[in-house]
Amino acid sequence: MTGRRRPRRKKKVRWIQHYNSSQKILLVGEGDFSFSACLARAFGSAINMVATSLHSEDTLIMKHWSSVAHLEDLERLGCRVLHEVDVYKMNKYPTLKHKKFDIIIYNFPHAGHYSWLCERDAELIEMHKELLRAFFKSAREMLTKDGSEVHVTHRDDYPYNTWEVEKLAEREGLHLKQKAEFRKEDYPGYHNKRGGDINSNKTFPLNQCFTFKFTLEESTSQKE
């Protein structure tokens, strides 16, 4: 009498807020990789994730010395970490150009800090908008299918609301599905970073922050 083969147990899907361990997730513009590391710890594995930074690894560690422990966590949990990934042309990056994702995350996009410009200046606002235009254009080419999403977490108070995130996405064929309140405490260990060349490893106030979820499908948007 031959013994019956036991059916394989389905791996439990683990969640943290909008994200789960069964999604193919791309994170771009990471500061010290603390957000990526937070997701990876929540999932218990990061084999479903690719986390990227604009900087080379050496520059990253110089600007964000707090990244070292997070990078170690990500490596241990199986995340693919890529450096020198520019959101303007990330869909052409050699390791990414043939990959598709269910969720693409860009937290607090920013075009950089300049000693002669402040956040209210039209010149800097236009730079931020150009960055987001390029990101949306590139990101929409990297989605797996209808139903996959692009997430941008952003302050929605003045002057950040003048960036018109929703309009920029719409022009690239991405439609707002939901605008969900972002609470930093929902992501244990996450520390938002200024980036740029001025006080790059410092945090900044998170006032009126939301995660804007965009899809290729038109839908009635919701606010949580």
C-alpha positions as CSV (number, residue, x, y, z in Angstrom):
1,M,0.0,0.0,0.0
2,T,1.5,3.2,-1.1
3,G,1.4,6.1,1.3
4,R,-0.5,9.2,0.2
5,R,1.5,12.3,-0.4
6,R,0.6,15.1,1.9
7,P,-0.5,18.3,0.1
8,R,1.9,21.2,0.4
9,R,0.9,23.8,2.8
10,K,0.2,27.1,1.3
11,K,2.6,29.7,2.5
12,K,0.8,32.2,4.8
13,V,0.5,35.7,3.2
14,R,1.7,38.3,5.6
15,W,0.5,41.9,5.5
16,I,1.6,45.3,6.7
17,Q,-0.9,48.0,5.8
18,H,-1.3,48.1,2.0
19,Y,1.4,45.6,1.3
20,N,1.7,41.8,1.5
21,S,4.3,39.1,0.9
22,S,2.7,37.8,-2.3
23,Q,3.1,41.0,-4.2
24,K,6.0,41.8,-6.4
25,I,7.1,45.1,-4.9
26,L,9.6,47.7,-6.3
27,L,10.7,50.5,-3.9
28,V,12.5,53.5,-5.5
29,G,14.2,56.5,-4.1
30,E,14.9,54.8,-0.7
31,G,16.7,57.0,1.8
32,D,18.3,54.8,4.4
33,F,16.3,51.7,3.4
34,S,14.4,51.7,6.6
35,F,11.0,51.5,4.9
36,S,12.1,48.5,2.8
37,A,13.6,46.9,5.9
38,C,10.3,47.4,7.8
39,L,8.3,45.6,5.0
40,A,10.8,42.8,4.9
41,R,10.7,42.2,8.6
42,A,6.9,42.2,8.5
43,F,6.9,39.6,5.7
44,G,9.6,37.5,7.3
45,S,11.2,37.3,3.8
46,A,12.0,39.9,1.1
47,I,12.3,37.6,-1.9
48,N,9.3,39.4,-3.4
49,M,11.0,42.8,-3.1
50,V,13.4,45.0,-5.1
51,A,14.7,48.1,-3.2
52,T,16.6,50.8,-4.9
53,S,18.5,54.0,-4.3
54,L,19.7,56.8,-6.5
55,H,23.2,56.7,-4.9
56,S,26.1,54.4,-5.3
57,E,26.5,52.2,-2.2
58,D,29.5,54.3,-1.0
59,T,27.7,57.6,-1.4
60,L,24.6,56.1,0.3
61,I,26.5,55.1,3.4
62,M,28.2,58.5,3.5
63,K,24.9,60.3,3.3
64,H,22.8,57.8,5.3
65,W,25.0,56.0,7.7
66,S,21.9,54.6,9.4
67,S,21.4,52.5,6.2
68,V,24.0,49.9,7.1
69,A,21.9,47.9,9.5
70,H,18.9,48.1,7.2
71,L,20.9,46.8,4.2
72,E,22.1,43.9,6.3
73,D,18.5,43.0,7.2
74,L,17.5,43.2,3.6
75,E,20.4,41.0,2.5
76,R,19.6,38.4,5.2
77,L,15.9,38.3,4.2
78,G,16.6,37.9,0.5
79,C,15.8,41.4,-0.9
80,R,17.5,42.4,-4.2
81,V,19.1,45.9,-3.5
82,L,20.1,48.0,-6.4
83,H,22.1,51.2,-6.4
84,E,22.3,54.1,-8.9
85,V,18.7,53.7,-10.1
86,D,17.4,56.9,-11.5
87,V,13.6,57.2,-11.5
88,Y,13.8,59.2,-14.8
89,K,14.9,56.0,-16.6
90,M,14.4,53.2,-14.2
91,N,12.5,51.1,-16.7
92,K,15.8,51.0,-18.8
93,Y,18.0,49.9,-15.9
94,P,19.6,46.6,-16.9
95,T,18.3,44.6,-14.0
96,L,14.8,46.1,-14.1
97,K,14.0,46.5,-17.8
98,H,12.5,43.1,-18.2
99,K,10.8,43.0,-14.8
100,K,7.1,43.8,-13.9
101,F,5.7,44.7,-10.5
102,D,2.4,44.6,-8.7
103,I,3.3,47.6,-6.6
104,I,5.8,50.4,-7.2
105,I,6.4,52.6,-4.1
106,Y,8.0,56.1,-4.0
107,N,7.9,57.6,-0.6
108,F,8.3,61.4,-0.3
109,P,9.8,62.1,-3.7
110,H,12.0,65.2,-3.7
111,A,14.2,66.8,-6.4
112,G,16.9,67.9,-3.9
113,H,17.7,70.7,-1.5
114,Y,19.5,73.9,-2.6
115,S,20.8,76.7,-0.3
116,W,19.4,79.4,-2.6
117,L,15.9,77.9,-3.0
118,C,13.1,77.2,-0.5
119,E,10.1,74.8,-1.0
120,R,7.8,77.7,-1.9
121,D,10.0,78.8,-4.9
122,A,8.4,78.2,-8.3
123,E,11.8,76.9,-9.7
124,L,12.1,74.2,-7.1
125,I,8.4,73.2,-7.4
126,E,8.8,72.8,-11.1
127,M,11.8,70.5,-10.5
128,H,9.7,68.4,-8.2
129,K,7.0,68.2,-10.7
130,E,9.4,67.2,-13.5
131,L,10.8,64.4,-11.2
132,L,7.3,63.0,-10.7
133,R,6.4,63.3,-14.4
134,A,9.4,61.2,-15.2
135,F,8.7,58.7,-12.4
136,F,5.0,58.1,-13.5
137,K,6.0,57.7,-17.1
138,S,8.7,55.1,-16.3
139,A,6.6,53.4,-13.6
140,R,3.5,52.8,-15.8
141,E,5.7,50.7,-18.1
142,M,6.8,48.4,-15.2
143,L,3.4,47.3,-13.9
144,T,2.3,43.7,-14.2
145,K,-1.2,44.2,-15.4
146,D,-4.4,46.2,-14.8
147,G,-5.0,46.2,-11.0
148,S,-1.3,46.7,-10.2
149,E,-0.6,50.0,-8.5
150,V,1.8,52.9,-8.2
151,H,2.0,54.4,-4.7
152,V,3.4,57.9,-3.9
153,T,3.4,59.0,-0.3
154,H,3.5,62.7,-0.1
155,R,2.7,65.7,2.1
156,D,-0.6,67.3,1.1
157,D,-0.2,70.7,2.8
158,Y,1.2,73.9,1.3
159,P,3.5,74.2,-0.7
160,Y,3.7,70.4,-1.4
161,N,0.1,70.3,-2.6
162,T,1.0,72.7,-5.4
163,W,2.9,69.8,-7.0
164,E,-0.5,68.5,-8.2
165,V,0.5,64.8,-7.9
166,E,-2.9,63.6,-9.1
167,K,-2.8,65.7,-12.3
168,L,0.8,64.6,-13.1
169,A,-0.2,60.9,-12.7
170,E,-3.3,61.4,-14.8
171,R,-1.3,62.8,-17.7
172,E,0.7,59.6,-17.8
173,G,-2.4,57.4,-17.8
174,L,-2.4,56.6,-14.1
175,H,-5.7,57.2,-12.3
176,L,-6.2,57.8,-8.5
177,K,-7.8,54.7,-6.9
178,Q,-7.4,55.8,-3.3
179,K,-5.9,58.4,-1.1
180,A,-5.0,56.8,2.3
181,E,-3.7,58.6,5.4
182,F,-0.1,57.8,6.0
183,R,1.0,57.3,9.7
184,K,4.6,56.7,10.3
185,E,3.9,54.6,13.4
186,D,2.2,52.0,11.2
187,Y,5.7,51.2,9.9
188,P,7.9,50.2,12.8
189,G,11.5,51.2,12.4
190,Y,10.8,53.6,9.5
191,H,12.6,56.9,9.5
192,N,11.9,59.4,6.7
193,K,15.1,61.1,5.5
194,R,15.6,64.5,3.9
195,G,18.1,63.2,1.3
196,G,19.8,65.7,-1.0
197,D,23.2,67.3,0.0
198,I,22.0,69.3,3.0
199,N,21.5,67.4,6.3
200,S,20.6,64.4,4.2
201,N,20.2,61.9,7.2
202,K,17.9,64.1,9.2
203,T,14.1,63.5,9.3
204,F,11.5,66.1,8.4
205,P,8.0,66.8,9.8
206,L,5.3,64.6,8.4
207,N,2.2,66.9,8.3
208,Q,-1.0,65.9,6.4
209,C,0.6,62.9,4.7
210,F,-1.2,60.5,2.4
211,T,-0.4,57.5,0.2
212,F,-1.8,58.2,-3.3
213,K,-2.6,54.9,-5.0
214,F,-2.7,55.0,-8.8
215,T,-3.7,52.3,-11.3
216,L,-4.0,52.0,-15.0
217,E,-7.8,51.6,-14.6
218,E,-10.2,54.4,-14.1
219,S,-12.1,54.1,-10.9
220,T,-14.0,56.2,-8.3
221,S,-11.3,57.4,-5.9
222,Q,-11.7,56.9,-2.2
223,K,-10.2,58.6,0.8
224,E,-9.4,56.7,4.0
